[in-house]
Amino acid sequence: MDKIKMSTPIVELDGDEMTRVLWQWIKDILILPYIDLKSEYYDLGLEYRDQTDDKVTVDAAEAIKKYGVGVKCATITPNAQRVEEYNLKQMWKSPNGTVRAILDGTVFREPVIVNGIKPVVSNWEKPIIIARHAYGDVYKNVEFKVNKGETAELVITDEQGNTRKQTILTFEKSDGIVQGLHNIDASIESFARSCFEYALDKNQDLWFSSKDTISKTYDHRFKDIFADIYEAEYKDKFEKAGIEYFYTLIDDAVARVIRSKGGYIWACKNYDGDVMSDMLATAFGSLAMMTSVLVSPDGKYEYEAAHGTVTRHFYKYRNGEETSTNPVATIFAWTGALRKRGSIDGIDALVKYADKMEEATIKTIENGIMTKDLIALSTLENKKGVNSKDFLLAIKETFDNM
């Protein structure tokens, strides 16, 4: 079979540990035999990020802005232990956070649904996509440990030096803690537009939730910006598409999600999205079956798995032991990026390849061949747990016979 030709490269962001190993296996077994791959490669492995003073991460993000589509392997965000382990110059920031900031993007996470692996919530029939605002709030906070007797104040200073301030608390009875959060209208507007555009792209209802009854300025600002942009720019488009934009309080949203059948996009503020995406991943089966795509308001896409670098399996692999790491989310990152590239460039064969590879991956699991993490979740009677490479080879066989 002639390999599928690409006209424009995708941006390839390599990563760390076990997912880096899987990355190469996926390319060798599932991609390169079928596609004449054009990619602009960036090594975001922790050692090379350290060598380049993390400039490689910035360069990779700028390349995604240039070419429009990227695919990213999981990467390490170093803590103190990692700084010592890798002898780093400093504790580098999260690569995901750097890329999100440069693309001004929103993260959408969607579970891969497979027959035989039932959601914990029995009435969920369709995927629930989490849209996480990936800027500000607790992730850009400033905080202090406060001593008894001290007073914490919130102070705003304008360009002329005039100040407004509010007392947060005078710590009369005890030591304590204080935290300052922020967000900016421009980022919230980008978040809203990315959500509305993605809902139209997926042809699904969009929910947004915050806690505006308690946070009457901070959270209410999110609610107002979403409402204003929807009314001015998207109401007619949503009505024409037959989909709905729906706002409710975060606690009400949680209750509605549990009672629902799924099949919609749930937009959340940064912390809410961080927590709820892991809850949904577990409830639908496994974090290894959760896809993730970063979408900018001007239509740039970066695909990745929602999970980390699988450190425990990597140490086993490095010692020569066999591992059964689940590669599904990483496979879907590649297929998502290749499908988007094919859609933008008008290469139908690339789109069809992506659809077929995803179908082959799901079909392989439904035929009873799966990594060992799925064995306990699957209700199939005849199932076999295999190592990572054998699972990829089984997918290839399924693909070739379809």
N, C-alpha and C positions, 0 to 999 in steps of 0.2 A: 504494500500500500504506500502511495506517495505521502510524504509528510505534509502536514498542513503548513502553509506559508503564512508568516505574519508580516504586516507592513510597518507597524509601529511597535517599538519595544514596550514591555511592561517594566516597571522598576522593581527589582528583586532585592529585598532586604533580608540577608541571612542573619542567623541568630546564635543561640547558645545551647549547650548541653545536649540532652537527648533529642530535643526537637530539631537541633542542627543535623543530627545523624539522620532522623526521619526525613528531613528536608531533601537531603541528597538522594536517599532511597526512593522517595516519591518521584523526584525528577528522573532518575535512572530507569525506574520500572514503569511508571504510569504516564510520563509526559514526553520525554525525549524520543521514545520509539514512534510517537505519533505526530509530534509537532516539531517543526524547524524553529525552535524557541529563540525569540529575540528578546533579550532582557538587558537592562542596564544594572549591573551588579554592585551592591554595596554591602560590605561586611560589617554588620552590627554586633558581631561577637564582642564580648566584653574586653578581651585583650586588645583588639584593634580600636575599639572606642577609646581605650586608655591611651594607646599610641598616638591617636590623632587629637587628643584632648576633646573628644566627642564631636569633632567637626564632621566626621563621617555621617552622623545622624542628621545634622542640619543639611548636609549635601544631599542625602537621600530624600528628605522631605521636599527640598527644592526641586529635585528631579520628578517627584510625583506631581508637583505643581506644573511642571513643564509637559510631562507626558500624559497625565490624567489618570493613570491606573498604576497601583503598586500592590505587591504581595509581600507580607512580612512574616518571618519566622518569630517564634517566641524569644524574648531576650531577658537577661538578668537585670533587675534594678538592684544595684549593690547596697547591702547594709554593712555594718562594721565588720562582720565576720567575712563577708565577700571581699572587702578591701584588703583584709589580711591574706585571705586565701589566694587572691590573684595579684597581690602586691601592687595595688592600684595607686595612682597619684592622688586620687581623691575619691569621694563617694559620689560618683556621677549620677545625674538625674535619670528618671525613667525615660527611655527612648520613646515609649508610647506618648508620654506627656509632651515631649519636645515636638514630635510629629503632629500631634493634635493641635498644639498651639500654632505651629507654622501654617497648617492647613485650615485652621479655624473650624475644625470638624466636629461632628457629632458621631458617637459610636452606636451602631445598631447591632444587637446580638439576637440570633435566632437559632433555636434548637433544630437538630436534624431528627426527623420523625421516622421511626423504623417499626414495622409490624413485629410484634413479639416483645417489644420493650414498651410497656404501658406507662403513661405518666402516673405519678403518685396521686394526682387529683384526677379521679376517674372520669369526670365529665369533660376534661380537656380533649378535644378532638383535633384541633388545629394548632400550629405553632403560635406562640405569643412572642412578638419581637420587642425587645427592650431598647429604647433610645435613651442614651445617657448623655447629659450635658457634660462635656469633658473639660470644663474650665471653672476655676475659682472655688468658692465655698471652702470647706475644711481642707481641701487639697492645696490651697494657696493661703492658708491661715497664718496669723501671727499669734503667739500665745506666751503667757507669763505664769510663773508660779508666784503667788501673792502672799505676803506675810500679814499676819494679824495686825490690824490697826491701819493698814494701807487702804487707799481709795483708788478704785479703777474708774477712769473716765473715757468716754468716746469723744474725740475732738476732731472737728473738720475745719481746715484752714483754707480760705479762698486765695485767689491770686494776689489780692491786695494785703493779705496778712490778717484779715478779719477771721474770727473763730466762732464756731458754734460747738457747744459741748453738752453732753448729758452724763450724769453720774450713772455708772453701771451698778456699783455696790461699794459701800464702805465695809471692809471686812472686820467687823467689830468683835466677833466671837471666836473666829478661827482663821487659820491660814486657809488658802484656797487657790483657785486657778481662774484664769480669764483668757478668753479667746476672741480674736477679731477676724471676721470674715468679710469678703467683698465679692461683688460681681460687677460686670459692666454691661450697659445696654447693648453695645455693639455685639458682644458675644451671645447674649440672650437672643438678640434678633437673628444672628446666624444660626443658632440652635433651632429656633422656631422655623426658619425657612428650610433648613435641612430636613426637619421632621415633616413639614408639609410636602416638600418635593418627594421625599422617600415614600410617603403615603400614596401619593399619586403614582409613583413608579411601581409600587407594589399593588396598587388598587385596593388598599385596605383602610379601614377606619383608623383614626388617630385619637388616642386618649392622652391628655396631659393632666398631671396631678401635682399639687404642692400643698402647703399648709397656710393659706392666706388668711384664715380666720384668726390664727395666732400671730403669724408674722405679717402684720398689716402693712408694712412698707417693703420689706425684703422679698418675701414670697409673693406678695401681691403684685410686685413689679413684673415678675415672671408671667403671672396670669394676665395682666393688662397687655403686655407686649405680644403674647400669643394671640389674644383676642383682637388687638388692633391689626396685626399683620393678616390674620385670617380674614377679617371683614374687608380689608382693603385689597388684598392680593389673591386670596385663595377660595373664598366662599363660592364664587361662581364655578371655579374649576372643580371643587369637591362635589357640588350639586350635579354638575354635568357628568362626573365620573360615578355618581351614585354612592359616594362614601361620606362619612360623617366625621366632623371634629367635635370632641367631647371633653369638657373640663369637669373635674371633680376633685375633692380633697383627697390627699394621699391615703388616709385611713379608709375612706369610702372606696377608693380605687382598689385597694388590697382586697376588700370584701367582694367587690364586683369581679375581680380577676379570678378569685377562688370559685365563684359561682358560674363563671362564663364557660363557653365552649372553645374559647381562643379565637385565633384568626384576626388579630388586630395588632397595631403598634402602640406601645405604652411608653410615652415620653416622661422621663423623670429628671429631676435635678441631679447633680453630680453624685452625692452620697447615696441618695435613694436608688439611683441606677446601678451604682456599684454593688449594693447589697442585693437588690431585687434580681439582678442578672444572674448572680450565683444561686439564689433561691430557685429561680426558674430552671436553670441548667440542671440542678440536682433533681428537681421535681419532674422534669421531662426525662431524666435518665442519667446523664453524666456530663460533667464539664467538658470532657473530651469530645462530646457530640454537639458543642455549642460553637456556632460560627460567629464571626465578628467582622463588621465593615465600618470603616471611618469614612464619612461622607462630608465634604465641604459644601458650603452653600452655593458655590459656583461649579459644582459637579465634578470634583476630583474624588477618586475612590482609592482606599487602601484596605485590602483584605488580609485577615489574619485569623488564627485560632484564638478562642477566648481564654485558653488556659496558659499556664506557665511553661517552664523549660523541663519539667519532669526530672528534677535533680536526683531523686532517689534511684530512678531507673538508669540514669546516666552513670552513676557511680558503679552500679552493677555491670553495665555494659563495658565500662572502662576496665573492669576487673576480669573481663572475658566471660561474664555470665549472660545467659539468654534473658531477654526481656520481652514482655508482651505489652508494649506501649501502644495506646490507641491513636492512630494517625488520622481519624476521620475528619476532625475539624481542620487540620492542616491540609488535607486533600481538598476540602471544600473551599479553603482560602485560595488555593491555586485555581480551582475550577471557577470560582467566582470572579477572580481577576481575569482569567482567560475569556470567560463569557462576556464580561464588560468590554474587554479590548476588542473582541470580535463584533460586539454590538455597535460600538463606536465606529469601528473601521469598516463595517459592512462585510465582515468575513463570516458567512453563515456556517461554514465548516467548523470554525472555532467554537461558535455557540453550540452547535450540535455535539461536538466533542465533549464540551463541558457538561451538557445535559446527560449525555450517555455515560460519562465517567461517574457522575453522581448517582445515576440509576444503578450502575454496576456495583458501586460501593454499598448502597443500601441492599441491593439484591443479594450480594455475597453474605451479608449479615443475616438476611431473612432466610437464606439457604442453610444457615446453621454454622457458618464459619465466622469466627469473631475473635477479637482479643479478649484476654481473660477477665478484664474489668466488666465486660458485658455479660459474661456467663451467668452471674448471680442475678442480673436484671432481666434476662431474657426468659420468656415463658415457653419458648420452643422446646419440644420434647427431645429432638435430636440436634444437639449442638456440640461444637468442638472448639476449644480454646487453643489458639495458635500464637506463635511469636509474631513480632511486628512484620518482619520481612516476608514470612509465609502468608500473612494476611494480605500484604500488598500484592504478592504473586497470585493469590486467589482472586483478588479484584481484577488483575490483568487478565486472568483466564476467563472470568465472567465477561469482561469487556470484549475480549476477542471473539467470544461465542455468541454475542448478542446480535 
